[in-house]
Amino acid sequence: MSASNPTKARRIAVLGSTAVGKSSLVIQFCENHFVDSYYPTIENTFTKTIKYRGNEYTVEIMDTAGQDEYSILSSHHASSVHGFVLVYSIASRSSFDMLKIIRDKILDFTGLENVPCVIVGNKSDLNIQRQVSLEEGQALAQQWNCPTIETSAKHNENVAKIFDLLIATIEKAHNPPPEEKNACVIS
């Protein structure tokens, strides 16, 4: 692309229950390796440049501490963020149920009816322990009008695709396609 195409900056927050693999996904995406040991995250920020449809995006990814129904989602996570990665573990029903609470908190903070987000069912390598079906993830995504994807941070399956889907969703929200002009004219 030409030099006149500036890099766009996008802030993304990765949210979900404790131990669903938020940090593993972010580290796999940004640093190309899987972190096997688990240390509860306080909060980390990673930056990566990605290309989407010929544009470069500097993506600042906030890897957050695990949320539960009592944790306070900071206004920092909701107000200055362009899009959200909402992560659950396919092997944890409670982490899937928690997404509704997290999304409600985001909507409360932003005052919006909808926010750009991607629902991520992580740990697809634990299919034998599955508690949440692929169809349930798809139904929730349809309800919220957002994409969903199942991933494995451990095997680096679909990890980069999360961020491609989210950038596409953010861009669609910020730059909606022009409305179709109806050919019917009444005079």
PEHUVEN-V385071 format. One record per pair of residues at least 6 apart in sequence whose ideal C-beta (glycine too) atoms are under 6 Angstrom apart, sorted by the first residue. I is the first residue (numbers start at 1). J is the second residue. Records with the same first field share a line. If there is no record, write none. Layout:
I=J / J
//
This chain:
1=54
7=56 / 58
8=57
9=58
10=57 / 59 / 82 / 170
11=60 / 80 / 81 / 82
12=59 / 61 / 83
13=62 / 77 / 81 / 84
14=22 / 26 / 63 / 85
15=64 / 67 / 84 / 86 / 102
16=22 / 87 / 88
17=66 / 95 / 98
18=66
20=87 / 88 / 89 / 95 / 122
21=122 / 123 / 153
22=63 / 87
23=41 / 63
24=35 / 153
25=153 / 159
26=46 / 61 / 63
27=35
28=34 / 153 / 156 / 159
29=159
30=46 / 48
34=154
41=63 / 65
42=65
43=64
44=63
45=60 / 62
46=61
47=60
48=59
49=56 / 58
50=57 / 59
52=167
57=167
67=102
69=101
73=105
75=109
78=106 / 109 / 110
82=170
83=116 / 166 / 170
84=117
85=118 / 120 / 162
86=99 / 117 / 119
87=120 / 122
88=95 / 96 / 99 / 121
89=95 / 122 / 123
90=121 / 123 / 130 / 132
91=123 / 126 / 129 / 131
93=131
96=132
106=115
116=169 / 170 / 173
117=146
118=147 / 162 / 165 / 166
119=137 / 140 / 141 / 148
120=149 / 151 / 162
121=137 / 150
122=151
124=150 / 152
125=152 / 154 / 155
137=148
138=148
141=148
147=165
149=158 / 161
151=157 / 158 / 159
//
